[in-house]
Amino acid sequence: MSTQEFAELQLFITGPTFIRPEIREAGLLPEFGHRDTENNKRFAPIMAGLKQLAGAGENWHVILFNGSGSSAMEATVRSLVADDETVLNVSVGAFGDLYHKMAVVNGKKAAQLKFAPGEAIDLAKLEAALVEHKPACVTFTHNETSTGVTNDMKAVCALVRKHGALPLVDGVSIFGGAAIDLDNSGACTYATSTQKSLALPAGFGILFANAEAIEKAKNVKNKGFATDIVAQLGRASKNQTLTTPNTTLANQMYVQVTGIVNQEGIENRFARHLKMQAMTHEFVKSLPGFEMLAPEGHRSPTVTAVRVPAGMTVAQLKKVKEAMRAKGYLFDPGYGKLNTDLEEKGERVLLRLGHMGDVTPDMLAKYLEALKPELLK
Ligand SMILES: Cc1ncc(COP(=O)(O)O)c(C=O)c1O
């Protein structure tokens, strides 16, 4: 096998996402020392740009973890849930379950509130769980990648705060593709990653933590090493990472984040995502027997999960995947475990359409045109 055999596929999966040529080329920029003055040339604009993208003002710190979105999420559990406290993990799908698992395997007292695939968080049920469990922290997923459901972050955070708990939000698959407005969100922490709507290779978990998160973490014991947000902040406040970063990714991230802020424009980027969301909805409506899983009002601007017609199987979706590979695309035949469960129960399975990052409406139009005949075969 040689690298010449690596297929050049345009990714329409839900992450990692398509990387545009300028960002690939930025991988050739000079390596640097992460405790040298060269570090700040990359990371000062990266940190400032990330805050702008998040709508995060003075009260917010940005921390870059080596790893991925999970690294930032796990750090919030380790740093913000004390041994005698309960964390309530609210789940509308696979990634809500992941946040719960992180709490359980780290030995935290964890309760879970689960909703069926396709449902968003129901505030009345959440309120009942808050009354029952009296959690100190509540985790939830802003944008559930397995189902294409977006939760109302502000409403959920407001309710969590009404019951005196801190909201810890997973924004992995939406950040960079939609306005987050962290200042007015009510969140205490917001975790995300590089390989989704930011359209970079994976490699950093990004955490926005506000001042109250840092104050609380100072009094939590056994935070681990790389999962300690206070130790992380010691370096992040100097625009550094706690451990050695991937300098290739840092160079790419500099070009990408400054490009979003200064060239594409943040508002234009969000508008492009809304346009692609509308195109995707039109496409789904044009396919007989197919329908959007997420309810109106909770449909994601970055990923759409689609119920296929009754009788269409996961095996057939895998054939669609291979047919699309032959056309130069990587298609997403649904979230594996969820589809296995649905198929076992005799329910309609799902496919997913990623429409985020640096994909353009033109690219998406061509992809959907190539996909349509494969789905209607
Ligand atoms: C919503 C959500 N949360 C968390 C994760 C885990 O992030 P990572 O793979 O960057 O660790 C993912 C990954 O797909 C995700 O979509």
The ligand as an SDF file (V2000), in Angstrom:
LIG
                    3D

 16 16  0  0  0  0  0  0  0  0999 V2000
  -22.1460   16.0420   19.8780 C   0  0  0  0  0  0  0  0  0  0  0  0
  -20.8330   15.3590   20.0500 C   0  0  0  0  0  0  0  0  0  0  0  0
  -20.2770   15.3300   21.2570 N   0  0  0  0  0  0  0  0  0  0  0  0
  -19.0920   14.7630   21.4790 C   0  0  0  0  0  0  0  0  0  0  0  0
  -18.4010   14.1550   20.4620 C   0  0  0  0  0  0  0  0  0  0  0  0
  -17.0750   13.5450   20.7350 C   0  0  0  0  0  0  0  0  0  0  0  0
  -16.1340   14.4310   20.2280 O   0  0  0  0  0  0  0  0  0  0  0  0
  -14.6660   13.9900   19.7910 P   0  0  0  0  0  0  0  0  0  0  0  0
  -14.7990   12.8670   18.8240 O   0  0  0  0  0  0  0  0  0  0  0  0
  -14.1190   15.2620   19.2040 O   0  0  0  0  0  0  0  0  0  0  0  0
  -13.9720   13.5920   21.0380 O   0  0  0  0  0  0  0  0  0  0  0  0
  -18.9280   14.1410   19.1790 C   0  0  0  0  0  0  0  0  0  0  0  0
  -18.2270   13.4700   18.0750 C   0  0  0  0  0  0  0  0  0  0  0  0
  -18.7760   13.1770   17.0360 O   0  0  0  0  0  0  0  0  0  0  0  0
  -20.1770   14.7760   18.9630 C   0  0  0  0  0  0  0  0  0  0  0  0
  -20.7190   14.8060   17.7450 O   0  0  0  0  0  0  0  0  0  0  0  0
  1  2  1  0
  2  3  1  0
  2 15  2  0
  3  4  2  0
  4  5  1  0
  5  6  1  0
  5 12  2  0
  6  7  1  0
  7  8  1  0
  8  9  2  0
  8 10  1  0
  8 11  1  0
 12 13  1  0
 12 15  1  0
 13 14  2  0
 15 16  1  0
M  END
$$$$
